[in-house]
Each structure stands twice: as C-alpha cells, then as structure tokens.
Amino acid sequence: MGEQRGSVVTIALNQINVFAYVILPLLIFIARIGDVSLDTIRVIFVARGFRYFAPVLGFFETSIWLLAIGQIFRDLSNPISYFAYAGGFATGTFVGMWLEDRLSIGTVMIRVVTQKKADELINQLKGRRYGVTTVDAMGALGSVQIILTIVQRTSVSEVVSLVRQFNPHAFYTIEDVRNVTEGIFPIKGDGYLKRHLRTLFTLRKEK
C-alpha cells in the first residue's frame, strides 16, 4: 500500500515538474511572442495614422502580457520562465518586424536624384498611373533631376525595380508619409476599399 502511494506521489511530482519547467515556459514564450508582435504592429499603426486599429491591438497586447507576467509571478523560483519571457520578447520583435514588412501598410515618398536624363523612367511611371513630380536642381557634381512620387508601400518594389532598370546609378530614398489628401495612384482593379482592407488584413504575396 505504501509503495502504491509512493508511486502515485512520484507521478504527481513528475507531472508538476513537466508543467512547471516545460509547458508553462513554453506558454510564456508563445504569449510573449504574441504581445510583442502586436506591440510592433500597434506602434506602426499609430505612426501611420490608423487611430481606430491601434487601440484594439493595444487591448489584446496588454491582455496577453498580463497573462504571461501573471504566470511568472506565480512561481518566482522558476528561472526557466525568465528565459522563456526574454526569449519570447526577442522572437516577438523579429516576428513583428517580419509582419510589418509583409503587411506593407501606408504610403511612402520615393525621391530619385539622377544626373542621367530620366525621360524613359518618368514615362514608365506615368504609364503605370503613378503620380510624378520632377524638379531640375544643382548637385555637388553638376545639374541633376529630382523625381518625386508618392506610392502605396505595396508598390515600392515595382517602382524601385523601374528605377534600377532605367536609371541604375540613380540615388533614391524612401520616406514614410503619414497622410495623403490628393494624388494619382495606380488602380489594380479591386476597388479602393477592398484593396486597402486586403492590405491591412492579409500578407503580401511574394513576387
């Protein structure tokens, strides 16, 4: 009888150890990835001016964080939970950056500075319905032409590929734009609302 009780106690202790040192740290790790990823996206939404989406993400982010930190405070003597918490934070930062790159939210301004005539590049951009502004200027090495265009972030790769194709030695920069009131943007055939909802809630397909 005593041996049976001893075996039952041993099994119970093993189960407790598995939960405390394996399952619980894993749950903390996963929760931390979730809340840090949401935090990264929330900050991006705030910077892009999505004022209605950011508070919703903040609610879920805080809820997950409280869940994770609450589990740690239940057992402060478990060092594995600390490593899981820190590892989840690091991994969540990476995942958040990866998601931001795939979502491609908002608009950017692409500024191209070239000494070479850019008529062909300008015609290609206009042919694809991008709004283009050109300015003749003087640079350190002489006269240059500045090309400005504001595009959706989902279109950055297409514009950059055109710059590299027609003016491969041009200097260009890409800057975030918070708000756009007017402009010319290419129509992909989906309609404005559907296109932007898809940008917010789906990952961009790899080209």
LINVENBEL-V633315 format. One line per field, one symbol per residue. ss: DSSP state (~ for helix, > for strand, _ for the rest). phi: phi as a letter, one per 40 degrees, with the letter a starting at -180 (. if undefined). A space follows every 10 residues. Layout:
ss = ???
phi = ???
This chain:
ss = _~~~~~~~~~ ~~~~~~~~~~ ~~~~~~~~~~ ~~~~~~~~~~ ~~~~~~~~__ ~~~~~~~~~~ ~~~~~~~~~~ ~~~~____~~ ~~~~~~~~~~ ~~~~~~~~~~ ~~~___>>>> >>>>____~~ ~~~~~~~___ __>>>>>>>_ _>>>>>>>>> >>~~~~~~~~ ~~~~~~____ >>>>>>>___ __________ _~~~~~~~~~ ~______
phi = .ccccccccc cccccccccc bbccdcccdc ccdccccccc ccccccccgc cccccccccc cccccccccc ccccaccccc cccccccccc cccccccccc cccfcgbbbb bbbaccdbdc ccccccccgc cbbbbcabbc bhcbbbbbab bcccbccccc ccccccbcbc cbbbbcbcbb cbibbccchc gccccccccc bbccccc
